[in-house]
C-alpha cells in the first residue's frame, strides 16, 4: 500500500483525487442562511 494504491489516503494525495478516504472539506454555512425567516405580517380584522 503506497502511492499507487488509490484506496489509501496517500494514494489519493498522490493522484490528486478525493473520495471516502480523503473527503473534501465542507464549507461553513452561515447560521442566518439556515434559519427560515418568520413572517410578521398581521391579518387585518374584517368589520
Backbone as a printed PyTorch tensor [residue, N CA C, xyz], in Angstrom:
tensor([[[  0.8480,  -1.1720,   0.0000],
         [  0.0000,   0.0000,   0.0000],
         [  0.8940,   1.2370,   0.0000]],

        [[  0.6810,   2.0630,  -0.9730],
         [  1.5210,   3.2560,  -1.0580],
         [  0.9440,   4.2530,  -2.0200]],

        [[  1.8400,   4.8920,  -2.7570],
         [  1.4230,   5.9700,  -3.6590],
         [  0.5310,   5.5000,  -4.7980]],

        [[  0.7020,   4.2740,  -5.2290],
         [ -0.0770,   3.7740,  -6.3590],
         [ -1.4470,   3.2370,  -5.9640]],

        [[ -1.6830,   3.0500,  -4.6650],
         [ -2.9440,   2.4640,  -4.2030],
         [ -3.9850,   3.5710,  -4.0490]],

        [[ -5.0050,   3.5620,  -4.9040],
         [ -5.9980,   4.6400,  -4.8860],
         [ -7.0180,   4.5020,  -3.7680]],

        [[ -6.9580,   3.4080,  -2.9920],
         [ -7.8890,   3.2310,  -1.8780],
         [ -7.3350,   3.7830,  -0.5630]],

        [[ -6.0980,   4.2550,  -0.5620],
         [ -5.4940,   4.7970,   0.6460],
         [ -5.4000,   6.3080,   0.5470]],

        [[ -5.2320,   6.9530,   1.6920],
         [ -5.1170,   8.4100,   1.7290],
         [ -3.8860,   8.8770,   0.9580]],

        [[ -2.7750,   8.1720,   1.1250],
         [ -1.5310,   8.5490,   0.4250],
         [ -1.7060,   8.4290,  -1.0860]],

        [[ -2.3900,   7.3800,  -1.5230],
         [ -2.6390,   7.2050,  -2.9520],
         [ -3.5480,   8.2870,  -3.5150]],

        [[ -4.5260,   8.7140,  -2.7060],
         [ -5.4260,   9.7900,  -3.1350],
         [ -4.6620,  11.1020,  -3.2750]],

        [[ -3.7680,  11.3780,  -2.3110],
         [ -2.9750,  12.6110,  -2.3620],
         [ -2.0590,  12.5760,  -3.5860]],

        [[ -1.4280,  11.4330,  -3.8480],
         [ -0.5160,  11.2890,  -4.9780],
         [ -1.2340,  11.4870,  -6.3020]],

        [[ -2.4310,  10.9200,  -6.4320],
         [ -3.1980,  11.0320,  -7.6720],
         [ -3.9790,  12.3330,  -7.7750]],

        [[ -4.1300,  13.0620,  -6.6660],
         [ -4.8690,  14.3200,  -6.6860],
         [ -6.3690,  14.1240,  -6.7570]],

        [[ -6.8590,  13.0060,  -6.2130],
         [ -8.2920,  12.7280,  -6.2370],
         [ -8.8490,  12.7460,  -4.8220]],

        [[-10.1700,  12.6980,  -4.7320],
         [-10.8530,  12.6990,  -3.4440],
         [-11.7840,  11.5040,  -3.3810]],

        [[-12.2000,  11.1530,  -2.1790],
         [-13.1040,  10.0240,  -2.0110],
         [-13.3940,   9.7820,  -0.5520]],

        [[-13.7270,   8.5350,  -0.2050],
         [-14.0910,   8.1750,   1.1620],
         [-12.8920,   8.3440,   2.0950]],

        [[-11.7150,   7.9320,   1.6390],
         [-10.5320,   8.0040,   2.4870],
         [ -9.9490,   9.4150,   2.5740]],

        [[-10.3590,  10.3120,   1.6800],
         [ -9.8750,  11.6930,   1.7220],
         [-10.9880,  12.6250,   1.2400]],

        [[-12.0020,  12.8750,   2.0810],
         [-13.1340,  13.6990,   1.6530],
         [-12.7700,  15.1760,   1.5550]],

        [[-13.5540,  15.9040,   0.7680],
         [-13.4010,  17.3490,   0.6470],
         [-13.7830,  18.0110,   1.9570]],

        [[-13.2390,  19.1970,   2.1950],
         [-13.6450,  19.9790,   3.3630],
         [-14.9880,  20.6270,   3.0540]],

        [[-15.8930,  20.6100,   4.0100],
         [-17.2180,  21.1970,   3.8340],
         [-17.1500,  22.6590,   4.2320]],

        [[-17.6900,  23.5190,   3.3570],
         [-17.7080,  24.9430,   3.6590],
         [-18.7390,  25.2270,   4.7470]],

        [[-18.4050,  26.1400,   5.6430],
         [-19.3130,  26.5110,   6.7300],
         [-20.4270,  27.3880,   6.1720]],

        [[-21.6580,  27.0560,   6.5200],
         [-22.8240,  27.8080,   6.0700],
         [-23.2160,  28.7710,   7.1870]],

        [[-23.4430,  30.0540,   6.8700],
         [-23.8600,  30.9970,   7.9110],
         [-25.1540,  30.5720,   8.5790]],

        [[-25.2930,  30.8920,   9.8480],
         [-26.4660,  30.4870,  10.6280],
         [-27.7300,  31.1450,  10.0820]],

        [[-27.6170,  32.3960,   9.6350],
         [-28.7870,  33.1170,   9.1250],
         [-29.3700,  32.4520,   7.8870]],

        [[-28.5260,  31.8260,   7.0820],
         [-28.9980,  31.1930,   5.8550],
         [-29.7840,  29.9180,   6.1510]],

        [[-29.5120,  29.2750,   7.2740],
         [-30.2030,  28.0350,   7.5880],
         [-31.5460,  28.2630,   8.2670]],

        [[-31.7000,  29.3960,   8.9390],
         [-32.9570,  29.6830,   9.6270],
         [-33.9720,  30.2520,   8.6470]],

        [[-35.2170,  29.8520,   8.8100],
         [-36.2840,  30.4020,   7.9840],
         [-36.7250,  31.7270,   8.5880]],

        [[-37.0310,  32.6650,   7.7040],
         [-37.4850,  33.9720,   8.1760],
         [-38.9300,  33.8670,   8.6410]],

        [[-39.1950,  34.4490,   9.7900],
         [-40.5510,  34.4390,  10.3230],
         [-41.3380,  35.5800,   9.6970]],

        [[-42.5610,  35.2860,   9.3520],
         [-43.4110,  36.3260,   8.7780],
         [-44.1300,  37.0300,   9.9180]],

        [[-44.0460,  38.3490,   9.9290],
         [-44.6740,  39.1170,  10.9910],
         [-45.8840,  39.8800,  10.4890]],

        [[-46.3300,  39.5120,   9.2930],
         [-47.4900,  40.1960,   8.7390],
         [-48.7430,  39.8210,   9.5370]],

        [[-49.4420,  40.8180,   9.9660],
         [-50.6700,  40.5940,  10.7350],
         [-51.8760,  40.6870,   9.8170]],

        [[-52.8230,  39.8080,  10.0620],
         [-54.0340,  39.8300,   9.2610],
         [-54.9360,  40.9610,   9.7440]],

        [[-55.5180,  41.6630,   8.7700],
         [-56.4250,  42.7540,   9.1400],
         [-57.7860,  42.1600,   9.5170]],

        [[-58.3270,  42.6510,  10.6100],
         [-59.6170,  42.1710,  11.0670],
         [-60.7230,  42.8030,  10.2190]],

        [[-61.5800,  41.9440,   9.6920],
         [-62.6880,  42.4700,   8.8800],
         [-63.8310,  42.8750,   9.8000]],

        [[-64.4580,  44.0090,   9.4830],
         [-65.5390,  44.5390,  10.3280],
         [-66.8910,  44.1880,   9.7840]]])
